[in-house]
């Protein structure tokens, strides 16, 4: 029987690279948010960093409201917004098929509580 003087680590490196690729791909799916919303298209968009997303409000096509990916009622959201600082950064994701009334209700709540630092998520229209 032949004695091994060295350990071959090339298969170990191959496995680690595959695991790294899996982790990176999975992390990119997680960071996109849990609530699937078809955001409206706009000809002009401004990119912002994900760490600027302090508070995330999402409105689905059915009019369901989510606060940081957790369902919330309109009344509970109103109480939550009342406790926010006036300089609070807010990101608003509204489904393009949601009624305009849903959008107006959310923005009215923020205006009532003087929250003015609001970013509305849209998708750049590729045709323009």
Kinemage of the C-alpha trace (Angstrom):
@kinemage 1
@onewidth
@group {chain A} dominant
@subgroup {mainchain}
@vectorlist {calphas} color= white
{ca unk a 1} P 0.000 0.000 0.000
{ca unk a 2} L 1.263 3.446 -1.002
{ca unk a 3} L 1.786 6.000 1.753
{ca unk a 4} L 0.323 9.500 1.231
{ca unk a 5} L 2.670 12.330 2.155
{ca unk a 6} L 0.359 15.169 1.107
{ca unk a 7} L -3.332 15.954 1.243
{ca unk a 8} L -4.966 16.982 -2.032
{ca unk a 9} L -7.073 20.075 -1.273
{ca unk a 10} L -8.262 20.833 -4.817
{ca unk a 11} L -11.604 18.989 -4.377
{ca unk a 12} L -12.134 20.885 -1.106
{ca unk a 13} L -11.573 24.220 -2.872
{ca unk a 14} L -14.020 23.225 -5.628
{ca unk a 15} L -16.715 22.444 -3.072
{ca unk a 16} L -16.128 25.714 -1.223
{ca unk a 17} L -16.425 27.744 -4.454
{ca unk a 18} L -19.732 26.055 -5.288
{ca unk a 19} L -21.043 26.774 -1.783
{ca unk a 20} L -19.918 30.396 -2.076
{ca unk a 21} L -21.790 30.768 -5.372
{ca unk a 22} L -24.958 29.308 -3.808
{ca unk a 23} L -24.764 31.695 -0.848
{ca unk a 24} L -24.257 34.740 -3.086
{ca unk a 25} L -27.178 33.844 -5.352
{ca unk a 26} L -29.472 33.168 -2.390
{ca unk a 27} L -28.491 36.443 -0.708
{ca unk a 28} L -29.457 38.451 -3.792
{ca unk a 29} L -32.959 36.920 -3.764
{ca unk a 30} L -33.438 37.662 -0.069
{ca unk a 31} L -32.434 41.315 -0.367
{ca unk a 32} L -35.124 42.093 -2.956
{ca unk a 33} L -37.981 41.973 -0.461
{ca unk a 34} L -40.534 39.320 0.358
{ca unk a 35} L -43.677 40.974 -0.961
{ca unk a 36} L -43.959 40.698 -4.744
{ca unk a 37} L -45.210 43.983 -6.161
{ca unk a 38} L -45.294 45.111 -9.798
{ca unk a 39} L -44.089 48.665 -9.333
{ca unk a 40} L -45.068 51.275 -11.930
{ca unk a 41} L -42.709 52.242 -14.729
{ca unk a 42} L -41.266 55.746 -15.009
{ca unk a 43} L -39.108 57.421 -17.623
{ca unk a 44} L -36.930 59.066 -14.958
{ca unk a 45} L -35.667 57.155 -11.932
{ca unk a 46} L -33.106 57.828 -9.218
{ca unk a 47} L -31.110 54.993 -7.687
{ca unk a 48} L -30.705 54.887 -3.916
{ca unk a 49} L -28.780 52.664 -1.552
{ca unk a 50} L -30.525 49.855 0.275
{ca unk a 51} L -29.258 51.100 3.651
{ca unk a 52} L -31.395 54.231 3.093
{ca unk a 53} L -34.511 52.048 3.378
{ca unk a 54} L -35.257 52.725 7.001
{ca unk a 55} L -39.020 52.079 6.817
{ca unk a 56} L -40.647 50.136 3.969
{ca unk a 57} L -44.359 50.475 3.220
{ca unk a 58} L -45.769 48.130 0.569
{ca unk a 59} L -49.256 48.167 -0.954
{ca unk a 60} L -50.290 45.134 -3.020
{ca unk a 61} L -52.711 44.962 -5.925
{ca unk a 62} L -55.486 43.871 -3.524
{ca unk a 63} L -54.871 46.906 -1.290
{ca unk a 64} L -53.112 44.955 1.491
{ca unk a 65} L -50.617 47.077 3.424
{ca unk a 66} L -47.281 45.726 4.657
{ca unk a 67} L -44.884 47.508 7.010
{ca unk a 68} L -41.338 46.128 6.686
{ca unk a 69} L -42.772 42.986 4.999
{ca unk a 70} L -45.298 42.348 7.797
{ca unk a 71} L -49.054 42.822 7.249
{ca unk a 72} L -50.571 45.805 9.041
{ca unk a 73} L -53.981 47.443 9.145
{ca unk a 74} L -54.567 51.074 8.184
{ca unk a 75} L -55.358 51.971 11.815
{ca unk a 76} L -52.245 50.275 13.185
{ca unk a 77} L -50.146 51.952 10.492
{ca unk a 78} L -51.538 55.334 11.478
{ca unk a 79} L -50.491 54.756 15.109
{ca unk a 80} L -47.064 53.556 13.942
{ca unk a 81} L -46.495 56.628 11.754
{ca unk a 82} L -47.512 58.953 14.621
{ca unk a 83} L -44.558 57.615 16.645
{ca unk a 84} L -41.996 58.302 13.887
{ca unk a 85} L -39.558 61.182 13.859
{ca unk a 86} L -40.451 63.885 11.293
{ca unk a 87} L -37.150 63.275 9.433
{ca unk a 88} L -37.778 59.521 9.094
{ca unk a 89} L -36.863 58.075 5.694
{ca unk a 90} L -39.709 56.080 4.164
{ca unk a 91} L -39.774 53.934 1.038
{ca unk a 92} L -43.153 53.393 -0.592
{ca unk a 93} L -43.750 50.437 -2.930
{ca unk a 94} L -47.206 50.469 -4.489
{ca unk a 95} L -48.330 47.889 -7.029
{ca unk a 96} L -49.053 49.434 -10.416
{ca unk a 97} L -52.482 47.758 -10.436
{ca unk a 98} L -53.456 49.032 -6.971
{ca unk a 99} L -56.095 51.740 -6.843
{ca unk a 100} L -54.962 55.325 -6.672
{ca unk a 101} L -56.964 55.660 -3.461
{ca unk a 102} L -54.542 53.239 -1.733
{ca unk a 103} L -51.623 55.457 -2.718
{ca unk a 104} L -53.422 58.627 -1.630
{ca unk a 105} L -54.387 57.100 1.741
{ca unk a 106} L -50.766 56.241 2.565
{ca unk a 107} L -49.366 59.587 1.424
{ca unk a 108} L -52.142 61.389 3.306
{ca unk a 109} L -51.140 59.578 6.523
{ca unk a 110} L -47.531 60.667 6.047
{ca unk a 111} L -48.495 64.260 5.211
{ca unk a 112} L -50.741 64.394 8.282
{ca unk a 113} L -47.734 63.434 10.426
{ca unk a 114} L -45.328 65.714 8.492
{ca unk a 115} L -43.210 62.854 7.109
{ca unk a 116} L -41.692 64.378 3.970
{ca unk a 117} L -38.638 62.207 3.248
{ca unk a 118} L -40.443 59.637 1.060
{ca unk a 119} L -38.998 57.630 -1.838
{ca unk a 120} L -41.442 55.978 -4.242
{ca unk a 121} L -40.146 52.784 -5.858
{ca unk a 122} L -40.560 52.611 -9.637
{ca unk a 123} L -38.972 50.657 -12.449
{ca unk a 124} L -37.197 52.418 -15.318
{ca unk a 125} L -39.202 52.155 -18.515
{ca unk a 126} L -36.859 50.477 -21.000
{ca unk a 127} L -38.759 51.820 -23.996
{ca unk a 128} L -37.843 55.463 -23.393
